[in-house]
Amino acid sequence: MIKRVETITGEVEALRDKINYFISNDLKENEYVIDIKYIKDGSRLKPYEKGRADVFETVVIAIVHIGEINNEYSYN
């Protein structure tokens, strides 16, 4: 069962690192990642650098579904 949903936004190249950082540092001990969905948010022009042609970067949103491990058992 999904406990919560987190959204992480970034460039395609940096998104993997942001997701790994989130899993390593923000996920609680009793939580786990159920699924990650990606949505392309669009493209934007990268900041100008001298000697480089116009370059676009793709922005992606990762929707991370998080579940919780429940070690409590109820007996009737």
C-alpha positions as a printed NumPy array, in Angstrom:
array([[  0.   ,   0.   ,   0.   ],
       [  1.267,   3.484,  -0.844],
       [  2.078,   5.534,   2.236],
       [  3.171,   8.724,   0.483],
       [  4.266,  10.112,  -2.87 ],
       [  7.294,  12.335,  -3.491],
       [  8.028,  14.323,  -6.644],
       [ 11.588,  15.043,  -7.715],
       [ 12.307,  17.396, -10.622],
       [ 15.523,  17.871, -12.548],
       [ 17.469,  17.499, -15.754],
       [ 17.679,  13.997, -17.164],
       [ 21.377,  13.745, -16.339],
       [ 20.967,  14.901, -12.716],
       [ 17.685,  13.197, -11.851],
       [ 19.275,   9.809, -11.137],
       [ 21.563,  11.381,  -8.537],
       [ 18.657,  13.265,  -6.938],
       [ 16.612,  10.052,  -6.664],
       [ 19.552,   8.124,  -5.182],
       [ 20.153,  10.948,  -2.698],
       [ 16.498,  10.889,  -1.679],
       [ 16.533,   7.104,  -1.177],
       [ 19.784,   7.195,   0.802],
       [ 18.992,  10.203,   3.008],
       [ 15.246,  10.86 ,   3.206],
       [ 13.69 ,   7.397,   3.164],
       [ 12.941,   6.156,   6.684],
       [ 14.152,   2.788,   7.92 ],
       [ 10.716,   1.167,   7.58 ],
       [  9.963,   2.645,   4.113],
       [ 10.691,   1.335,   0.639],
       [ 10.216,   2.479,  -2.96 ],
       [  7.263,   0.773,  -4.624],
       [  7.545,   2.404,  -8.044],
       [  8.995,   5.387,  -9.88 ],
       [  7.145,   6.991, -12.806],
       [  8.79 ,   9.543, -15.074],
       [  7.062,  12.418, -16.846],
       [  8.777,  14.702, -19.352],
       [  8.105,  18.251, -18.183],
       [  9.582,  19.926, -21.25 ],
       [ 12.782,  21.286, -22.683],
       [ 14.466,  24.577, -21.991],
       [ 17.459,  26.419, -23.343],
       [ 20.596,  25.97 , -21.25 ],
       [ 22.383,  29.124, -20.111],
       [ 24.607,  30.684, -22.758],
       [ 28.27 ,  29.703, -22.81 ],
       [ 30.727,  31.372, -25.165],
       [ 31.737,  29.168, -28.08 ],
       [ 28.838,  26.749, -27.708],
       [ 25.794,  26.457, -29.901],
       [ 22.329,  26.681, -28.38 ],
       [ 21.712,  23.536, -26.335],
       [ 18.438,  22.399, -24.852],
       [ 18.072,  20.372, -21.677],
       [ 15.179,  18.025, -20.96 ],
       [ 13.402,  18.472, -17.633],
       [ 11.847,  15.357, -16.109],
       [  9.638,  14.801, -13.07 ],
       [ 10.02 ,  11.564, -11.119],
       [  7.001,  10.501,  -9.089],
       [  8.218,   8.171,  -6.349],
       [  5.618,   5.928,  -4.658],
       [  6.724,   4.964,  -1.151],
       [  5.406,   2.116,   0.958],
       [  5.868,   1.247,   4.603],
       [  6.916,  -2.085,   6.088],
       [  4.547,  -2.949,   8.9  ],
       [  5.993,  -5.499,  11.319],
       [  2.967,  -5.475,  13.596],
       [  0.685,  -8.467,  13.304],
       [ -2.806,  -8.474,  14.705],
       [ -4.385, -11.756,  15.767],
       [ -8.133, -12.206,  16.218]])
